[in-house]
Amino acid sequence: MQANRSFRVGLIGYGLAGSCFHAPFIAITAGLELAAIVTRDAARQQQASRDHPGARIVGDVEQLWMSAPELDVVVIASPNRTHVPLATRAVDEGLAVVVDKPLAPSAAQARELIDRARDRGVLLTVFQNRRWDGDFQTLRRLLADAAIGRPLRFESRFERWRPTPKSGWRQRPDREDAGGLLFDLGSHLIDQALLLFGPVSHLYAELDRSMSGAEVDDDSFVALTHASGVRSHLFMSTAAAQNGPRFRVLGTTAAFVKWGLDVQEDELRAGATPDRATWAEEPAERWGRLGAGGLERAVPTIKGTYQDFYRGLVTALRGEGPPPVDPADAARVLDLIEAAHISSAGRRVVAVLPSTSS
């Protein structure tokens, strides 16, 4: 790829992921041009045209492949079962690929795709945007500064209250749909835990369908024992009538507790654009608290920067750095998701092979 040029992007999918988490960031990133958007839905086509008048709106992915020579990158923000076939086609067309998480329905499919991209010299990366949550970045800094001493236990939660299950592909039990909370929210929670505390030696999971009519897990818990000795307890639920803290991290000298989700998703849903000066500023009353024995202080939340993913993509396309997310990391997350299904089904602790979590 040539340096100091703009890269033309084709975006597949204009639901929540495409319209909120991808298109706004592609549009504001220097070095990227949102050239085409694929969506079959007529209402979404109209919305995409209003939001991005400079992009060509097409109703079928085959129309995108017909114009592949005019593109440099394909971003896949369509349902999970389409990730691998669409990414495979993009790789075969010689186009760099961004795949929304999860990369694939299985670790084996993920690694086949990774090998295919490597063999063809095509850049492949995965949109693990929660790495750029402000609260997560704040926690990383505290750990780097040894602000809690030696970390002992990490609690991380994505919890919601949705007593009536939504319809749609995320609720389908077919494994190729990669439905359920473990694939959805768990992909983020596991990825964050691995980034913070490294490889996993053992795993235990409880994957429950708690609400009437649920066909996939809607209230799930995963316990990771890291090789470092840290224990991560990860909670994901749409059956939480009251939420627990987003983070609770216990260390040998202090603890850090943070309530409430990163503000970027709410801002995106409300129509805010990430080039706004006050983007991702969290109010002081939502800051986490650090301390021990009743002596605590508020820790200002670092501003979240989902835009850094696409800035990193441009750097990688220009050959000036690695992809913003190594797809091998996404395959390791899928290894642990598969181990969690085995653990839950057998109601037992599962030993994790070093090659699947390191």
PyMOL commands that set and color helices and strands:
alter all, ss='L'
color gray80, all
select helices_A, chain A and resi 16-28+42-51+61-66+68-70+80-92+107-119+129-132+134-144+169-171+175-177+181-184+186-197+264-269+284-286+307-317+327-346+354-356
alter helices_A, ss='H'
color red, helices_A
select strands_A, chain A and resi 7-12+32-38+56-58+73-76+96-100+124-127+151-159+200-208+219-226+231-237+247-251+255-258+288-292+295-299+350-351
alter strands_A, ss='S'
color yellow, strands_A
deselect
rebuild
show_as cartoon
